[in-house]
Amino acid sequence: MFGVKSDSMSTRGLAAVFHEVGRPLELRTSDLPELDTGEALVKITCATVCGSDVHTMRGARPVGGPTVLGHEIVGCIAALPDTGPDVCDVNGKSLAVGDRVTWAVGASCGECRLCRQGIPQKCDALFKYGHETVTRSLFSGGFAEFCHLQRGTAIIHVPDTVPDVVACPASCATATVAAAVRVASGCQAKSVLIQGAGMLGLTAAAMARAQGATEVIVSDVSKSRLQRCVDFGASRTVHVGDDPQRLATVVDEMTASRGVDVIFEMSGAVAAIEQSPALLGIGGQLVLVGSVFPTRAAQLSPEMLVRKLIRIEGVHNYTPVDLTMAMDFLSTDGNRFPFQTLVDMEFALPDINQALGIIFDQTPIRAACRVR
């Protein structure tokens, strides 16, 4: 049963369904789901288009369709179950109709071996928003009017001071960066190199600067993307498109030839990964985040890794702790950096197919789907 809900809430909703590459999204209206214990229904207000959504629609990331894409979402609680215990946020606070929220990209069981090991994002029974087939749940992605939150979803309140377009990536890029920073034991008093100046890289630069990094170097093959980096906390930007060795020169210059303490590899470029050990100082750490698509194998020198005591960590998605850290960062330090400017275009849900044509052509860092 729907349970507690808004008096004005519709019983049907619109969703944009992805079937296959090259086919327009199908705008489908369907009945809203009934809620079981621990679930919630959210009226979506905004969803941003992640780079992985674009990769899926262009065929670079296989996803079994039909599905409703979109996993960077903000909305308001529209309905809660009328039986069972209260549905709570990650801090144990009971949710109520009208609460403005965002949530983790996946819902986990909390009981399997991986959940017990503290990596719920790899749960054996993971339900992933923006990735599920519509046969399992039509309202499971952001490009829709509603989202059906499953039991086991880490839900977090969004402060009024954080705009929709800033809050949406909290459940993807911002929380993923928070996980990477946590794995690196923070950035305070460390020299940091960030490879890749997309949403992940810019967010990492801002978070490193906010935590008190001594140097924040950002590299990318795109000059236009590097132009934004200084506003997001970079002390130096390096264009590596025509001369990758330029980065080594800058790192030597800015660290007195000691090498950086931490590298956040956000680009997924194999050449950048292969160059990383030489750029790290003794005891340095390489955190791999951007390598989420098949590539050739990277060639690294085991001797260099051993002699320099280098640690390599992989980060994929995040835990509820990281989502909380992401929202705390946006609410306390977000205003120091122009996150709103990263959304280069906005469109209404019914216009999504026309908007995607522009997105494919112009590749904005983020575009926002406004759901009225």
C-alpha positions as CSV (number, residue, x, y, z in Angstrom):
1,M,0.0,0.0,0.0
2,F,1.1,3.6,-0.6
3,G,0.6,4.5,3.1
4,V,1.3,8.1,4.1
5,K,1.3,10.3,1.0
6,S,0.7,13.8,-0.3
7,D,-2.9,14.5,-1.0
8,S,-2.1,15.9,-4.4
9,M,0.1,13.0,-5.5
10,S,-0.7,11.3,-8.8
11,T,-1.2,7.6,-9.1
12,R,0.7,7.4,-12.3
13,G,4.1,8.7,-13.4
14,L,6.2,9.3,-16.5
15,A,9.6,7.6,-17.2
16,A,12.1,7.8,-20.1
17,V,13.0,4.2,-21.0
18,F,16.3,3.3,-22.7
19,H,16.0,0.3,-25.0
20,E,19.1,0.2,-27.2
21,V,21.8,2.4,-28.7
22,G,20.5,4.6,-31.5
23,R,16.9,4.4,-30.4
24,P,15.2,7.4,-28.8
25,L,14.1,7.0,-25.2
26,E,10.6,5.8,-24.8
27,L,8.4,8.2,-22.8
28,R,6.2,5.8,-20.9
29,T,3.4,6.5,-18.3
30,S,2.7,3.8,-15.7
31,D,1.0,3.2,-12.4
32,L,3.1,4.0,-9.4
33,P,4.3,1.0,-7.3
34,E,2.9,-0.2,-4.0
35,L,5.3,0.1,-1.1
36,D,6.6,-2.7,1.1
37,T,8.2,-2.3,4.5
38,G,11.3,-0.1,4.4
39,E,10.6,1.4,1.0
40,A,9.8,4.9,0.0
41,L,8.5,6.8,-3.1
42,V,10.2,10.0,-4.1
43,K,8.9,12.7,-6.4
44,I,11.9,13.7,-8.4
45,T,12.7,17.4,-8.8
46,C,16.1,17.1,-10.6
47,A,18.4,14.5,-12.0
48,T,21.8,15.3,-13.6
49,V,23.2,13.4,-16.6
50,C,26.4,11.5,-15.5
51,G,29.1,10.7,-18.0
52,S,28.3,7.0,-17.5
53,D,24.7,7.6,-18.7
54,V,26.1,9.1,-21.9
55,H,28.5,6.2,-22.3
56,T,25.6,3.8,-22.0
57,M,23.5,5.6,-24.6
58,R,26.4,5.7,-27.0
59,G,27.2,2.0,-26.6
60,A,30.5,2.4,-24.6
61,R,29.1,0.8,-21.5
62,P,26.8,-2.3,-22.0
63,V,23.7,-2.2,-19.9
64,G,20.8,-4.7,-20.2
65,G,17.7,-2.9,-21.3
66,P,15.1,-1.7,-21.2
67,T,16.0,0.5,-18.2
68,V,15.5,4.0,-16.9
69,L,18.9,5.6,-16.6
70,G,20.0,8.4,-14.2
71,H,21.4,7.9,-10.8
72,E,22.3,11.5,-9.7
73,I,18.9,12.4,-8.2
74,V,17.2,14.8,-5.8
75,G,13.6,14.8,-4.8
76,C,11.0,14.9,-2.0
77,I,9.4,12.0,-0.2
78,A,6.0,11.5,-1.7
79,A,4.9,8.3,0.0
80,L,5.9,5.9,2.8
81,P,4.5,2.5,3.9
82,D,1.6,2.6,6.3
83,T,2.8,-0.5,8.2
84,G,6.1,-1.5,9.7
85,P,8.8,0.5,11.4
86,D,9.7,4.1,10.3
87,V,11.8,4.5,7.2
88,C,15.0,6.4,8.4
89,D,17.9,8.3,6.8
90,V,21.5,7.2,7.3
91,N,21.6,9.0,10.7
92,G,18.5,7.2,12.0
93,K,16.1,10.1,11.6
94,S,12.6,9.1,10.6
95,L,11.6,10.3,7.1
96,A,8.4,12.2,6.5
97,V,6.4,13.1,3.4
98,G,7.9,16.3,1.9
99,D,11.5,15.7,3.1
100,R,14.0,16.7,0.5
101,V,16.5,13.8,0.0
102,T,19.0,12.1,-2.1
103,W,20.2,8.5,-1.8
104,A,23.0,6.1,-2.6
105,V,23.4,4.7,-6.1
106,G,22.7,1.2,-4.8
107,A,20.5,-0.6,-2.2
108,S,22.2,-3.4,-0.3
109,C,21.0,-6.3,1.8
110,G,23.2,-5.6,4.9
111,E,23.6,-9.4,5.5
112,C,25.8,-10.9,2.9
113,R,29.6,-11.5,3.2
114,L,30.5,-8.3,1.4
115,C,28.0,-6.1,3.3
116,R,29.5,-7.5,6.6
117,Q,33.0,-6.7,5.3
118,G,32.0,-3.0,5.0
119,I,31.7,-2.8,1.2
120,P,27.9,-2.7,0.7
121,Q,28.4,-1.3,-2.8
122,K,29.4,-4.8,-3.8
123,C,26.5,-6.5,-2.1
124,D,25.5,-9.9,-3.5
125,A,22.0,-8.7,-4.0
126,L,22.8,-5.1,-5.0
127,F,19.9,-3.1,-6.5
128,K,21.5,-0.2,-8.5
129,Y,19.5,2.9,-9.4
130,G,19.7,3.9,-13.0
131,H,20.9,0.4,-14.0
132,E,17.9,-2.0,-13.3
133,T,15.7,-3.4,-16.0
134,V,12.1,-2.1,-16.1
135,T,10.8,-5.6,-15.5
136,R,12.2,-5.3,-12.0
137,S,11.2,-1.7,-11.4
138,L,10.2,1.0,-13.9
139,F,10.7,3.8,-11.4
140,S,14.3,2.9,-10.6
141,G,16.2,5.7,-12.4
142,G,16.4,9.5,-12.4
143,F,15.0,10.2,-15.8
144,A,11.4,9.9,-14.5
145,E,8.9,11.7,-12.4
146,F,9.2,9.3,-9.4
147,C,11.8,6.9,-8.0
148,H,10.9,3.8,-5.9
149,L,13.5,3.5,-3.2
150,Q,14.1,-0.1,-2.1
151,R,14.7,-1.4,1.4
152,G,18.4,-1.1,2.2
153,T,18.9,2.3,0.5
154,A,21.1,4.8,2.3
155,I,19.0,7.9,2.2
156,I,20.2,11.3,3.3
157,H,18.5,14.7,3.9
158,V,19.5,17.5,1.6
159,P,19.9,20.9,3.3
160,D,18.0,23.8,1.9
161,T,21.3,25.7,1.3
162,V,22.4,23.1,-1.3
163,P,20.8,23.7,-4.7
164,D,19.4,20.8,-6.6
165,V,22.0,20.8,-9.3
166,V,24.8,20.8,-6.7
167,A,23.1,18.1,-4.6
168,C,22.4,15.7,-7.5
169,P,26.0,14.6,-8.1
170,A,26.5,14.0,-4.3
171,S,25.2,10.5,-4.9
172,C,27.7,9.8,-7.6
173,A,30.8,12.0,-8.2
174,T,30.9,13.7,-4.8
175,A,30.5,10.6,-2.8
176,T,33.0,8.7,-4.9
177,V,35.5,11.4,-4.4
178,A,34.8,11.3,-0.7
179,A,35.5,7.5,-0.7
180,A,38.8,8.1,-2.6
181,V,39.8,10.8,0.0
182,R,38.9,8.5,2.8
183,V,41.0,5.7,1.3
184,A,43.9,8.1,1.1
185,S,43.5,9.0,4.8
186,G,42.6,12.6,3.9
187,C,44.5,15.4,2.1
188,Q,45.6,17.6,5.0
189,A,49.2,18.8,4.6
190,K,49.7,16.6,1.6
191,S,50.7,17.4,-2.0
192,V,48.0,16.0,-4.3
193,L,48.0,15.3,-8.1
194,I,44.6,14.8,-9.8
195,Q,44.6,13.3,-13.2
196,G,41.5,14.3,-15.1
197,A,39.5,17.5,-14.9
198,G,36.0,16.3,-15.3
199,M,33.4,16.2,-12.5
200,L,35.4,13.8,-10.4
201,G,38.6,15.7,-10.8
202,L,37.1,19.1,-10.1
203,T,35.4,17.8,-7.0
204,A,38.6,16.1,-5.8
205,A,40.5,19.4,-6.3
206,A,37.9,21.3,-4.2
207,M,37.8,18.6,-1.5
208,A,41.6,18.5,-1.3
209,R,41.8,22.2,-1.0
210,A,39.1,22.4,1.6
211,Q,41.0,19.7,3.7
212,G,44.2,21.7,3.6
213,A,46.4,20.1,0.9
214,T,49.7,21.9,0.4
215,E,49.6,21.6,-3.4
216,V,46.7,20.6,-5.7
217,I,48.0,19.9,-9.2
218,V,45.4,19.0,-11.9
219,S,46.3,17.5,-15.3
220,D,44.1,16.8,-18.4
221,V,44.3,16.5,-22.1
222,S,41.6,19.2,-22.5
223,K,42.6,22.8,-22.2
224,S,39.0,23.9,-21.9
225,R,38.4,21.7,-18.9
226,L,41.6,22.9,-17.2
227,Q,40.3,26.5,-17.3
228,R,37.8,25.7,-14.5
229,C,40.3,24.1,-12.2
230,V,41.8,27.2,-10.4
231,D,38.3,28.1,-9.3
232,F,38.0,24.6,-7.7
233,G,41.2,24.9,-5.7
234,A,44.0,23.9,-8.1
235,S,47.4,25.5,-7.4
236,R,48.6,24.5,-10.9
237,T,47.1,23.0,-14.0
238,V,49.0,21.0,-16.6
239,H,47.9,20.3,-20.1
240,V,49.3,16.9,-21.1
241,G,47.7,16.6,-24.5
242,D,50.9,17.3,-26.6
243,D,53.6,16.6,-24.0
244,P,52.9,14.1,-21.2
245,Q,56.4,14.7,-19.8
246,R,55.4,18.3,-18.9
247,L,53.6,16.9,-15.9
248,A,56.8,15.3,-14.5
249,T,58.6,18.6,-14.8
250,V,55.8,20.4,-12.9
251,V,55.6,17.8,-10.2
252,D,59.4,18.1,-9.7
253,E,59.2,21.8,-9.6
254,M,56.4,22.0,-7.1
255,T,57.6,19.2,-4.7
256,A,61.4,20.0,-4.8
257,S,61.8,16.7,-6.8
258,R,60.3,14.7,-3.9
259,G,57.2,13.6,-5.8
260,V,53.6,14.1,-4.7
261,D,52.0,12.3,-1.7
262,V,48.8,11.2,-3.3
263,I,47.6,10.8,-6.9
264,F,43.8,10.6,-7.5
265,E,43.6,9.0,-11.0
266,M,40.2,10.1,-12.3
267,S,40.7,9.9,-16.1
268,G,40.9,6.1,-16.6
269,A,43.7,6.8,-19.1
270,V,46.2,3.9,-19.1
271,A,49.1,6.2,-20.1
272,A,48.3,8.4,-17.0
273,I,48.3,5.3,-14.8
274,E,51.6,4.1,-16.2
275,Q,53.2,7.5,-15.5
276,S,51.9,7.7,-11.9
277,P,54.5,5.7,-9.9
278,A,57.3,8.0,-11.2
279,L,55.4,11.0,-10.0
280,L,54.8,9.7,-6.5
281,G,57.2,10.3,-3.6
282,I,58.4,7.6,-1.2
283,G,55.4,6.2,0.7
284,G,53.1,7.7,-1.9
285,Q,49.6,6.5,-2.7
286,L,47.9,6.0,-6.1
287,V,44.1,5.9,-5.8
288,L,42.5,4.6,-9.0
289,V,38.9,5.8,-9.6
290,G,38.4,6.5,-13.3
291,S,39.2,3.0,-14.6
292,V,35.6,1.8,-15.0
293,F,35.7,0.8,-18.7
294,P,37.7,-2.0,-20.4
295,T,41.2,-0.9,-21.6
296,R,44.5,-2.5,-22.4
297,A,46.5,-3.7,-19.3
298,A,48.7,-1.0,-17.7
299,Q,52.4,-1.7,-17.5
300,L,54.0,-0.8,-14.2
301,S,57.4,-1.5,-12.7
302,P,57.0,-3.7,-9.6
303,E,60.5,-2.8,-8.5
304,M,59.6,0.9,-8.5
305,L,56.4,0.2,-6.5
306,V,58.4,-1.8,-3.9
307,R,61.4,0.5,-3.5
308,K,59.2,3.6,-3.2
309,L,56.8,1.8,-0.8
310,I,53.9,2.8,-3.1
311,R,50.4,1.7,-2.2
312,I,47.7,1.3,-4.9
313,E,44.0,1.4,-4.1
314,G,41.0,1.0,-6.3
315,V,37.7,2.8,-5.5
316,H,34.4,1.9,-7.1
317,N,31.3,3.6,-5.8
318,Y,31.1,4.2,-2.0
319,T,29.6,3.5,1.4
320,P,26.9,5.4,3.3
321,V,29.7,7.0,5.3
322,D,31.1,8.5,2.1
323,L,27.7,9.8,1.1
324,T,27.3,11.6,4.4
325,M,30.8,13.1,4.0
326,A,29.9,14.3,0.5
327,M,26.8,16.1,1.7
328,D,28.6,17.5,4.7
329,F,31.3,18.9,2.3
330,L,28.7,20.4,0.0
331,S,26.8,22.0,2.9
332,T,29.8,23.4,4.7
333,D,32.4,24.1,1.9
334,G,30.3,23.9,-1.3
335,N,29.8,27.6,-1.5
336,R,33.5,28.2,-1.7
337,F,33.5,26.6,-5.2
338,P,31.3,27.3,-8.2
339,F,29.7,23.9,-8.5
340,Q,26.5,25.3,-10.0
341,T,28.4,26.5,-13.0
342,L,29.3,22.8,-13.9
343,V,25.7,22.4,-15.1
344,D,25.9,23.8,-18.6
345,M,22.3,23.1,-19.7
346,E,18.9,22.2,-18.3
347,F,15.9,20.6,-19.9
348,A,12.5,19.2,-19.0
349,L,11.8,15.5,-18.8
350,P,9.5,15.4,-21.9
351,D,12.3,17.1,-23.9
352,I,15.0,14.5,-23.0
353,N,15.5,13.1,-26.5
354,Q,16.2,16.6,-28.0
355,A,18.4,17.4,-25.1
356,L,20.5,14.3,-25.5
357,G,21.3,15.3,-29.1
358,I,22.9,18.5,-27.7
359,I,24.6,16.6,-24.9
360,F,26.2,14.1,-27.3
361,D,27.5,16.9,-29.4
362,Q,28.7,19.4,-26.8
363,T,29.6,17.0,-23.9
364,P,28.9,19.3,-21.0
365,I,30.3,18.3,-17.6
366,R,26.7,18.0,-16.4
367,A,23.2,18.6,-17.8
368,A,20.2,18.8,-15.5
369,C,16.8,17.2,-16.1
370,R,14.2,19.2,-14.3
371,V,11.1,17.3,-13.4
372,R,8.1,19.5,-12.7
